Structure formats: C-alpha cells, structure tokens
Amino acid sequence: MDEITFDDFLNVDIRVGTIVDVQPFEKARKPAWKLWVDFGSGIGVKKSSAQVTVHYAKEALMGRQVAAVVNFPPRQIADFMSEILVLGFSDADGAIVLIGPERAVPNGGRMH
C-alpha cells in the first residue's frame, strides 16, 4: 500500500454523528439500510446507504453514534442519493461492523 502524508489524512473529513432515522433500502442490489445521520449544526443531517443488515436491526441502529467520511461527493445508489460514507470493518465472514466512539461525544466532532 502506498504511503500518504499527514496532509493527505487531514483531507479526509471523518466526523461522528448520531443515526436519527433508518429505513429499508428495498431497491438496493444487496440488503441495505437507508440511514440519516445527524452531525450537528455545522453539517446537519446527511444520508447514507449502508450494507449492515447482517449485524444491525433498525432498532439497534437508531440513536447509535457512527464515524463517517463527510466530504465525498454525493453518490447515486438506485433511487437514493448517498451523501456520506459510514465507516466499518469486515468481520471474519465479510459482514460490516460499524465504527463509533466508545462513549458519547458531541455530534460533528472530527476524528484525530
């Protein structure tokens, strides 16, 4: 993997937000949720499509804080415009496990 500079890292704007709405994404090719994530007054609520249905029911996602890249351009996925990339790691079977803070932090906080 190529090395990057610290400035390259700083160009990726990773923020914490709270999931405020979850809806089924019936038109997605793979099972997914539509997520609305609140990043606070500076950024607001942004939408994302997330293939996290293996580990997360709707109820488990509501109110959960997650990390997301907020400065990618929007991306059309079926009939839904995804504005952010919610971050996670693959488990041993390839299902996504979300990344979030270990305790509550203010929405919109930047990862360092």
MDTraj code that builds the backbone (N, CA, C; nanometers):
import mdtraj as md
import numpy as np

residues = "MET ASP GLU ILE THR PHE ASP ASP PHE LEU ASN VAL ASP ILE ARG VAL GLY THR ILE VAL ASP VAL GLN PRO PHE GLU LYS ALA ARG LYS PRO ALA TRP LYS LEU TRP VAL ASP PHE GLY SER GLY ILE GLY VAL LYS LYS SER SER ALA GLN VAL THR VAL HIS TYR ALA LYS GLU ALA LEU MET GLY ARG GLN VAL ALA ALA VAL VAL ASN PHE PRO PRO ARG GLN ILE ALA ASP PHE MET SER GLU ILE LEU VAL LEU GLY PHE SER ASP ALA ASP GLY ALA ILE VAL LEU ILE GLY PRO GLU ARG ALA VAL PRO ASN GLY GLY ARG MET HIS".split()
xyz = np.array([
    [0.0838, -0.1174, 0.0000],
    [0.0000, 0.0000, 0.0000],
    [0.0886, 0.1241, 0.0000],
    [0.0492, 0.2236, -0.0761],
    [0.1262, 0.3473, -0.0836],
    [0.1160, 0.4264, 0.0459],
    [0.2257, 0.4885, 0.0847],
    [0.2238, 0.5778, 0.1999],
    [0.1552, 0.7078, 0.1613],
    [0.0910, 0.7700, 0.2591],
    [0.0317, 0.9018, 0.2385],
    [0.0948, 0.9985, 0.3381],
    [0.0776, 1.1254, 0.3119],
    [0.1285, 1.2259, 0.4044],
    [0.0217, 1.2571, 0.5081],
    [0.0620, 1.3242, 0.6144],
    [-0.0341, 1.3667, 0.7155],
    [-0.1369, 1.4611, 0.6541],
    [-0.0936, 1.5453, 0.5612],
    [-0.1876, 1.6345, 0.4936],
    [-0.2912, 1.5565, 0.4124],
    [-0.2503, 1.4443, 0.3521],
    [-0.3468, 1.3584, 0.2826],
    [-0.4538, 1.3109, 0.3807],
    [-0.4112, 1.2678, 0.4983],
    [-0.5049, 1.2211, 0.6007],
    [-0.5999, 1.3333, 0.6411],
    [-0.5466, 1.4538, 0.6585],
    [-0.6304, 1.5670, 0.7003],
    [-0.7349, 1.6041, 0.5953],
    [-0.7114, 1.5671, 0.4702],
    [-0.8089, 1.5948, 0.3643],
    [-0.9320, 1.5056, 0.3727],
    [-0.9226, 1.3947, 0.4456],
    [-1.0379, 1.3067, 0.4651],
    [-1.1092, 1.3538, 0.5920],
    [-1.2286, 1.4076, 0.5757],
    [-1.3034, 1.4651, 0.6877],
    [-1.3921, 1.3572, 0.7495],
    [-1.3434, 1.2967, 0.8586],
    [-1.4165, 1.1911, 0.9287],
    [-1.4778, 1.2519, 1.0534],
    [-1.6108, 1.2429, 1.0626],
    [-1.6858, 1.3023, 1.1731],
    [-1.7724, 1.1981, 1.2405],
    [-1.8159, 1.2307, 1.3615],
    [-1.9075, 1.1453, 1.4352],
    [-2.0475, 1.2046, 1.4255],
    [-2.1452, 1.1165, 1.4100],
    [-2.2848, 1.1595, 1.4060],
    [-2.3736, 1.0528, 1.4671],
    [-2.4970, 1.0920, 1.4943],
    [-2.5953, 1.0014, 1.5538],
    [-2.6999, 0.9643, 1.4505],
    [-2.7272, 0.8365, 1.4369],
    [-2.8297, 0.7888, 1.3439],
    [-2.9668, 0.8287, 1.3993],
    [-3.0406, 0.9059, 1.3180],
    [-3.1709, 0.9565, 1.3628],
    [-3.2880, 0.8939, 1.2872],
    [-3.2617, 0.8249, 1.1774],
    [-3.3675, 0.7553, 1.1044],
    [-3.3048, 0.6400, 1.0278],
    [-3.3789, 0.5313, 1.0182],
    [-3.3367, 0.4106, 0.9460],
    [-3.4569, 0.3596, 0.8682],
    [-3.4373, 0.3369, 0.7384],
    [-3.5443, 0.2837, 0.6546],
    [-3.4889, 0.1710, 0.5678],
    [-3.5709, 0.0720, 0.5365],
    [-3.5248, -0.0341, 0.4456],
    [-3.4918, 0.0240, 0.3090],
    [-3.3881, -0.0300, 0.2468],
    [-3.3497, 0.0128, 0.1119],
    [-3.3868, -0.1007, 0.0172],
    [-3.5122, -0.1019, -0.0208],
    [-3.5661, -0.2127, -0.0990],
    [-3.5106, -0.2202, -0.2411],
    [-3.4641, -0.1085, -0.2972],
    [-3.4130, -0.1090, -0.4341],
    [-3.2629, -0.1364, -0.4419],
    [-3.1970, -0.1537, -0.3287],
    [-3.0537, -0.1846, -0.3291],
    [-3.0322, -0.3261, -0.3829],
    [-2.9197, -0.3463, -0.4513],
    [-2.8880, -0.4792, -0.5054],
    [-2.8577, -0.5794, -0.3949],
    [-2.7892, -0.5331, -0.2895],
    [-2.7602, -0.6157, -0.1719],
    [-2.8383, -0.5578, -0.0545],
    [-2.8776, -0.6416, 0.0435],
    [-2.9541, -0.5892, 0.1571],
    [-2.8832, -0.4708, 0.2229],
    [-2.9588, -0.3639, 0.2435],
    [-2.9014, -0.2410, 0.2991],
    [-3.0088, -0.1614, 0.3724],
    [-2.9618, -0.0699, 0.4545],
    [-3.0467, 0.0284, 0.5210],
    [-3.0187, 0.1653, 0.4606],
    [-3.1209, 0.2499, 0.4567],
    [-3.1034, 0.3928, 0.4329],
    [-3.0882, 0.4554, 0.5714],
    [-2.9807, 0.5293, 0.5904],
    [-2.9541, 0.5926, 0.7201],
    [-2.9555, 0.7439, 0.7056],
    [-3.0084, 0.8115, 0.8063],
    [-2.9983, 0.9559, 0.8195],
    [-2.9177, 0.9806, 0.9463],
    [-2.8053, 1.0509, 0.9313],
    [-2.7104, 1.0701, 1.0411],
    [-2.6992, 1.2189, 1.0710],
    [-2.7185, 1.2548, 1.1984],
    [-2.7118, 1.3947, 1.2429],
    [-2.5699, 1.4269, 1.2881],
    [-2.5059, 1.5212, 1.2188],
    [-2.3702, 1.5640, 1.2522],
    [-2.3685, 1.6982, 1.3247],
    [-2.4806, 1.7434, 1.3742],
    [-2.4857, 1.8684, 1.4490],
    [-2.5059, 1.9879, 1.3586],
    [-2.5042, 2.1063, 1.4205],
    [-2.5416, 2.2294, 1.3500],
    [-2.4468, 2.2668, 1.2364],
    [-2.3204, 2.2313, 1.2439],
    [-2.2263, 2.2699, 1.1385],
    [-2.2452, 2.1946, 1.0085],
    [-2.2885, 2.0706, 1.0158],
    [-2.3014, 1.9859, 0.8968],
    [-2.4472, 1.9476, 0.8717],
    [-2.5207, 1.9221, 0.9762],
    [-2.6615, 1.8840, 0.9647],
    [-2.6801, 1.7351, 0.9467],
    [-2.7969, 1.6977, 0.8985],
    [-2.8326, 1.5574, 0.8769],
    [-2.7953, 1.5194, 0.7342],
    [-2.7217, 1.4084, 0.7212],
    [-2.6790, 1.3571, 0.5902],
    [-2.7285, 1.2141, 0.5749],
    [-2.7461, 1.1708, 0.4491],
    [-2.7978, 1.0382, 0.4175],
    [-2.6872, 0.9447, 0.3707],
    [-2.7080, 0.8159, 0.3995],
    [-2.6143, 0.7143, 0.3524],
    [-2.6874, 0.5828, 0.3325],
    [-2.6388, 0.5050, 0.2386],
    [-2.6814, 0.3666, 0.2220],
    [-2.5759, 0.2798, 0.2889],
    [-2.6200, 0.1849, 0.3708],
    [-2.5233, 0.1022, 0.4442],
    [-2.5642, -0.0447, 0.4398],
    [-2.4725, -0.1287, 0.3923],
    [-2.4966, -0.2730, 0.3873],
    [-2.4563, -0.3347, 0.5214],
    [-2.5358, -0.3066, 0.6226],
    [-2.5051, -0.3520, 0.7591],
    [-2.6197, -0.4337, 0.8180],
    [-2.7023, -0.4922, 0.7322],
    [-2.8207, -0.5639, 0.7803],
    [-2.7879, -0.6945, 0.8516],
    [-2.6700, -0.7503, 0.8298],
    [-2.6336, -0.8768, 0.8946],
    [-2.6249, -0.8591, 1.0467],
    [-2.5603, -0.7519, 1.0917],
    [-2.5376, -0.7319, 1.2350],
    [-2.6317, -0.6323, 1.3016],
    [-2.7061, -0.5533, 1.2231],
    [-2.7819, -0.4438, 1.2824],
    [-2.9269, -0.4406, 1.2353],
    [-3.0180, -0.4559, 1.3310],
    [-3.1595, -0.4328, 1.3058],
    [-3.1848, -0.2828, 1.3146],
    [-3.2962, -0.2390, 1.2615],
    [-3.3327, -0.0971, 1.2641],
    [-3.3236, -0.0409, 1.4053],
    [-3.3783, -0.1122, 1.5003],
    [-3.3823, -0.0652, 1.6388],
    [-3.2423, -0.0496, 1.6984],
    [-3.1486, -0.1350, 1.6576],
    [-3.0113, -0.1290, 1.7096],
    [-2.9347, -0.0106, 1.6509],
    [-2.9771, 0.0384, 1.5350],
    [-2.9083, 0.1497, 1.4707],
    [-2.9573, 0.2856, 1.5207],
    [-3.0855, 0.2939, 1.5537],
    [-3.1418, 0.4217, 1.5978],
    [-3.0690, 0.4724, 1.7223],
    [-3.0197, 0.5964, 1.7148],
    [-2.9518, 0.6582, 1.8282],
    [-2.8057, 0.6218, 1.8419],
    [-2.7568, 0.5343, 1.7579],
    [-2.6166, 0.4912, 1.7641],
    [-2.5266, 0.5973, 1.7009],
    [-2.4133, 0.6246, 1.7646],
    [-2.3147, 0.7145, 1.7055],
    [-2.2209, 0.6351, 1.6155],
    [-2.1922, 0.6917, 1.4975],
    [-2.1067, 0.6265, 1.3993],
    [-2.0057, 0.7273, 1.3447],
    [-1.8979, 0.6750, 1.2897],
    [-1.7992, 0.7567, 1.2198],
    [-1.8301, 0.7512, 1.0710],
    [-1.8106, 0.8649, 1.0031],
    [-1.8384, 0.8697, 0.8596],
    [-1.7498, 0.9735, 0.7919],
    [-1.7174, 0.9453, 0.6657],
    [-1.6495, 1.0443, 0.5819],
    [-1.7589, 1.1364, 0.5284],
    [-1.7435, 1.2670, 0.5549],
    [-1.8489, 1.3620, 0.5171],
    [-1.8117, 1.4495, 0.3980],
    [-1.6911, 1.4326, 0.3438],
    [-1.6521, 1.5202, 0.2322],
    [-1.6311, 1.4467, 0.0997],
    [-1.6957, 1.3317, 0.0820],
    [-1.7027, 1.2698, -0.0501],
    [-1.8158, 1.3359, -0.1284],
    [-1.8073, 1.3377, -0.2615],
    [-1.9216, 1.3885, -0.3377],
    [-2.0397, 1.2917, -0.3233],
    [-2.1634, 1.3416, -0.3316],
    [-2.2802, 1.2526, -0.3245],
    [-2.2740, 1.1468, -0.4341],
    [-2.3335, 1.0306, -0.4025],
    [-2.3299, 0.9179, -0.4966],
    [-2.4701, 0.8596, -0.5095],
    [-2.5160, 0.8468, -0.6330],
    [-2.6484, 0.7900, -0.6595],
    [-2.6414, 0.6385, -0.6468],
    [-2.7263, 0.5819, -0.5610],
    [-2.7371, 0.4373, -0.5456],
    [-2.8843, 0.4028, -0.5652],
    [-2.9148, 0.3402, -0.6776],
    [-3.0535, 0.3158, -0.7199],
    [-3.1270, 0.4495, -0.7196],
    [-3.2363, 0.4611, -0.6429],
    [-3.3124, 0.5859, -0.6403],
    [-3.2800, 0.6728, -0.5185],
    [-3.1627, 0.6499, -0.4578],
    [-3.1254, 0.7162, -0.3324],
    [-2.9910, 0.7862, -0.3491],
    [-2.9807, 0.9090, -0.2994],
    [-2.8555, 0.9847, -0.3063],
    [-2.7820, 0.9698, -0.1736],
    [-2.6707, 0.8989, -0.1748],
    [-2.5880, 0.8789, -0.0559],
    [-2.4886, 0.9942, -0.0462],
    [-2.4884, 1.0643, 0.0681],
    [-2.4069, 1.1847, 0.0840],
    [-2.2807, 1.1632, 0.1668],
    [-2.2752, 1.0546, 0.2416],
    [-2.1624, 1.0259, 0.3303],
    [-2.1259, 0.8788, 0.3195],
    [-2.0079, 0.8424, 0.3704],
    [-1.9669, 0.7025, 0.3787],
    [-1.9533, 0.6661, 0.5259],
    [-2.0483, 0.5859, 0.5756],
    [-2.0413, 0.5373, 0.7126],
    [-1.9329, 0.4304, 0.7170],
    [-1.8475, 0.4351, 0.8199],
    [-1.7288, 0.3502, 0.8252],
    [-1.7480, 0.2251, 0.9105],
    [-1.6819, 0.1183, 0.8692],
    [-1.6854, -0.0066, 0.9437],
    [-1.5741, -0.0986, 0.8979],
    [-1.5643, -0.2111, 0.9667],
    [-1.4674, -0.3154, 0.9327],
    [-1.5433, -0.4422, 0.8978],
    [-1.4849, -0.5257, 0.8117],
    [-1.5441, -0.6564, 0.7810],
    [-1.5119, -0.7554, 0.8918],
    [-1.6135, -0.8332, 0.9319],
    [-1.5866, -0.9415, 1.0262],
    [-1.5283, -1.0601, 0.9493],
    [-1.5101, -1.1739, 1.0148],
    [-1.4475, -1.2905, 0.9518],
    [-1.5266, -1.3424, 0.8318],
    [-1.6574, -1.3119, 0.8269],
    [-1.7419, -1.3572, 0.7169],
    [-1.7676, -1.2484, 0.6126],
    [-1.7082, -1.1307, 0.6318],
    [-1.7253, -1.0226, 0.5364],
    [-1.8389, -0.9263, 0.5667],
    [-1.9148, -0.9505, 0.6741],
    [-2.0224, -0.8585, 0.7122],
    [-1.9626, -0.7374, 0.7836],
    [-2.0241, -0.6219, 0.7651],
    [-1.9687, -0.4976, 0.8176],
    [-2.0066, -0.4757, 0.9643],
    [-1.9045, -0.4369, 1.0422],
    [-1.9203, -0.3967, 1.1824],
    [-1.8880, -0.2474, 1.1876],
    [-1.9830, -0.1673, 1.2326],
    [-1.9674, -0.0224, 1.2313],
    [-1.8633, 0.0276, 1.3307],
    [-1.8028, 0.1423, 1.2972],
    [-1.7082, 0.2108, 1.3847],
    [-1.7814, 0.3260, 1.4526],
    [-1.7618, 0.3388, 1.5819],
    [-1.8194, 0.4505, 1.6559],
    [-1.7402, 0.4728, 1.7832],
    [-1.7618, 0.5858, 1.8490],
    [-1.6888, 0.6125, 1.9729],
    [-1.7325, 0.5181, 2.0844],
    [-1.6423, 0.4925, 2.1789],
    [-1.6751, 0.4019, 2.2895],
    [-1.7690, 0.4651, 2.3906],
    [-1.7792, 0.5990, 2.3891],
    [-1.8749, 0.6708, 2.4737],
    [-1.9262, 0.7903, 2.3955],
    [-2.0347, 0.8485, 2.4421],
    [-2.0986, 0.9585, 2.3694],
    [-2.0052, 1.0787, 2.3591],
    [-2.0005, 1.1356, 2.2401],
    [-1.9254, 1.2576, 2.2114],
    [-2.0179, 1.3510, 2.1332],
    [-1.9861, 1.4809, 2.1279],
    [-2.0724, 1.5736, 2.0532],
    [-2.0767, 1.5403, 1.9040],
    [-2.1974, 1.5432, 1.8471],
    [-2.2129, 1.5229, 1.7035],
    [-2.1314, 1.6263, 1.6267],
    [-2.0701, 1.5818, 1.5191],
    [-1.9914, 1.6696, 1.4340],
    [-1.8442, 1.6725, 1.4691],
    [-1.8059, 1.6085, 1.5803],
    [-1.6653, 1.6065, 1.6190],
    [-1.5808, 1.5367, 1.5135],
    [-1.4642, 1.5940, 1.4878],
    [-1.3739, 1.5394, 1.3870],
    [-1.2801, 1.4361, 1.4480],
    [-1.2561, 1.3303, 1.3728],
    [-1.1603, 1.2285, 1.4176],
    [-1.0200, 1.2821, 1.4066],
    [-0.9376, 1.2565, 1.5090],
    [-0.7953, 1.2914, 1.5012],
    [-0.7118, 1.1744, 1.5443],
])
top = md.Topology()
chain = top.add_chain()
for i, resn in enumerate(residues, 1):
    res = top.add_residue(resn, chain, resSeq=i)
    for name in ("N", "CA", "C"):
        top.add_atom(name, md.element.get_by_symbol(name[0]), res)
traj = md.Trajectory(xyz[None], top)
